[in-house]
Amino acid sequence: MRYGIFGDVHGHLAAMEQAIALLETEGAEIFLCTGDLIGFLGDSSGCVKLAQKRCTAVVAGNHEHVTTDATPADAMSRVRRAYQKAYASRLSPDQLRWTKNLPLVARCEGFTVTHGSMDHPENFNYVLTPQDVDACFSQMELPLVFIGHTHIPFVFLDTRPVTIKWPDSTPALTLDPACKTIVNVGSVGEPRTKGAPSCCVLYDSDLLRVRFLRFPTPKAASSLPTP
């Protein structure tokens, strides 16, 4: 089975549409989202609608949790809280209910999808430092997890020391089923590095092969007005 996996769309509908089209061209049969459909880039409602139509599984990101009041208001800055209220106002009641019911973790064919670390996924911990990586590995029941949250694509392999693979140097990787692996799919809508391309992942579960697919981030249709 070929899975198209993407995340951190942040309301950028044009980028999400382009990612799905690219993945489909490359043979993706099932689409999965690592969370943060909602965001600053103009059309969160459109992104939710497209995910409902095309994605087999979507997990909650921190933006979904805040939008549906799953994250305490005092955990966010005043400005960010105002934006989250604006996000919620742009979703229909049905979309808000759907968003509120998103799981933190989705299990698929021999792998898991979540937004941040597998270590307390409800906290949306980043996976960046060696300590973060070890904590995530320690909570993995399946050998492979796809994550997002940092907006930076990479692969961590549970070797000693840990091996890091970057998509610029290793755009495709055949996995060892005996080695735990963390794959960050990067961001479709908002790459962290200015000028960096959008990124998504094609995973072939028969070949145990991960491919990073990059494309120029299209211009967002609009930005979220100041609430």
C-alpha positions, 0 to 999 in steps of 0.5 A: 500500500502507498500512503501519502502523508502530510501535515502542518497545513495551517489553513493553506488550502492551495498547498494542501491541494498541491500536496495531494495532487503530487502524492496522487501522481506518485501513486498514493492510495491512502492519505493521512494527515499529521495534524495542524490543518488549521492555521493563519493562512486563510482557509482552515474551513476549506482544509478541514473540508478537503481532509474530510473528503480525502484523508483516511485518518487525521490526528489532532495537532496543537492548533486543533486542540486550542481551537476546540478549547482542548488546550487551556487558554492560559497555556497560550499567549493573548495574541495566540488566543485571539487567533484561535478564536478567529480560527473557530469562528471560521469553522462550521459547527459540524467542522468544529465537532469533527475537529474536537473528535480527532484522535491524538494517535492513529494506528495504521498498517504497522506504523503510527501517526501523531503530531508531536512526540509519542511521549505524552502526545497530548502535550505536543512535545517537539522531537528535536534534541537527543533527549526528545528522540529517546523519549519518543522511541521509548513510547513507540509500540510499533517500529515506525511513526510519522510526525510533524509539528516542527515543520522540519523534515527529517528521519531519526533511526534508533541506532547507537548513536542515533542516526539522522537523515535529511531529505536534501541528502537522502530523499528516499530511504528503505527502512529496517523493520527491526530498527525504530524510526521517526519520520517527520514529514515537514510542513505543506503550508508553512515550511519553517525555513524562509524560502524552503519548499513544502514537503510531504511523504510517500510511504510504500508499506510493501517495500518499506520505503519512504520518499520525501516529495518537495514542491514550491510553496504556493502563495497563500490565498489570504492571511487571517485578519487580525481578530 
